[in-house]
């Protein structure tokens, strides 16, 4: 029995206490590593969230810039279209004025020719029958 007690005391002193210390140290290191991993994961999630927020802001900025360029292009297109319409309308008005002048000139020419023909007809009708031959 003494031998068993001695063996137990030696086992406890030589093997069990150092083994328990090593296991406790290993457990603390493992738990520390787990805690550090959790902290690293939390930090990575925070960075990811910040990155996603900056990405959303950058996309919004790009979208606003695209919208501004699109609006500028549409405004320029509308201005060019309005200018083309104005020029076309001016050309139409000029053509109408030319047509009106041509019509007036043709009417004046026809009026003068009609007057000349009427005078000639009157002269021939009123002239004695054998005088023109």
C-alpha positions in Angstrom: 0.0 0.0 0.0 2.9 2.3 0.7 4.2 1.5 -2.7 1.0 2.4 -4.2 0.8 5.7 -2.4 4.5 6.3 -3.3 3.7 5.5 -6.9 0.7 7.7 -6.9 2.7 10.6 -5.4 5.5 10.2 -7.9 3.0 9.9 -10.8 1.2 13.1 -9.6 4.4 15.0 -9.2 6.3 13.8 -12.2 3.5 13.2 -14.8 0.1 14.4 -13.8 0.9 18.0 -12.7 3.2 18.8 -15.7 0.7 17.2 -18.1 -2.1 19.2 -16.6 0.0 22.4 -16.9 0.8 21.6 -20.5 -2.9 20.9 -21.2 -3.9 24.1 -19.5 -1.3 26.1 -21.5 -2.5 24.5 -24.7 -6.1 25.2 -23.9 -5.3 28.9 -23.1 -3.3 29.2 -26.4 -6.1 27.5 -28.3 -8.8 29.7 -26.8 -6.6 32.8 -27.4 -6.2 31.8 -31.0 -9.9 31.3 -31.3 -10.6 34.7 -29.7 -8.0 36.3 -32.1 -9.6 34.6 -35.0 -13.0 35.9 -33.9 -11.5 39.4 -33.6 -9.9 39.1 -37.1 -13.2 37.9 -38.6 -15.1 40.8 -37.0 -12.4 43.2 -38.4 -12.6 41.7 -41.8 -16.4 42.0 -41.7 -16.1 45.6 -40.8 -13.7 46.3 -43.6 -15.9 44.4 -46.0 -18.9 46.5 -44.9 -16.9 49.7 -45.3 -15.7 48.5 -48.8 -19.2 47.7 -49.9 -20.4 51.2 -48.7 -17.6 52.9 -50.6 -18.4 50.8 -53.6 -22.1 51.8 -53.4 -21.1 55.5 -53.1 -18.7 55.2 -56.1 -21.4 53.5 -58.2 -23.9 56.3 -57.3 -21.3 58.9 -58.2 -20.7 57.2 -61.6 -24.4 56.9 -62.1 -24.9 60.6 -61.4 -22.1 61.5 -63.8 -23.6 59.3 -66.5 -27.0 60.9 -65.9 -25.5 64.4 -66.2 -23.7 63.4 -69.4 -26.9 61.9 -70.8 -28.9 65.0 -69.9 -26.2 67.2 -71.6 -26.3 65.1 -74.7 -30.1 65.2 -74.8 -30.1 69.0 -74.3 -27.6 69.4 -77.1 -29.7 67.1 -79.3 -32.8 69.1 -78.6 -31.0 72.4 -79.3 -29.7 71.0 -82.6 -33.1 69.7 -83.5 -34.7 73.1 -82.6 -32.1 74.9 -84.7 -32.7 72.5 -87.7 -36.4 73.2 -87.4 -35.9 76.9 -87.2 -33.7 76.8 -90.3 -36.1 74.5 -92.2 -39.0 76.9 -91.3 -36.9 79.9 -92.5 -36.2 78.0 -95.8 -39.9 77.2 -96.1 -40.8 80.9 -95.5 -38.2 82.0 -98.1 -39.5 79.5 -100.6 -43.1 80.7 -100.0 -42.0 84.3 -100.6 -40.1 83.3 -103.8 -43.2 81.4 -105.0 -45.4 84.4 -104.1 -43.0 86.7 -106.1 -43.0 84.3 -109.0 -46.8 84.1 -108.9 -47.1 87.9 -108.8 -44.6 88.3 -111.7 -46.4 85.6 -113.7 -49.8 87.2 -113.0 -48.4 90.6 -114.0 -46.9 89.1 -117.2 -50.2 87.4 -118.0 -52.1 90.5 -117.3 -49.9 92.5 -119.7 -50.1 89.8 -122.4 -53.8 89.6 -122.0 -54.0 93.4 -122.4 -51.8 93.2 -125.5 -53.9 90.4 -127.0 -57.1 92.2 -126.2 -55.8 95.3 -127.9 -54.7 93.3 -130.9 -58.1 91.5 -131.1 -59.9 94.8 -130.8 -57.7 96.3 -133.5 -58.3 93.4 -135.9 -62.0 93.4 -135.2 -62.4 97.1 -135.7 -60.2 97.4 -138.7 -62.1 97.5 -142.1 -62.4 94.2 -143.9 -59.8 94.6 -146.6 -57.4 97.0 -145.0 -55.0 94.6 -143.5 -54.3 92.6 -146.7 
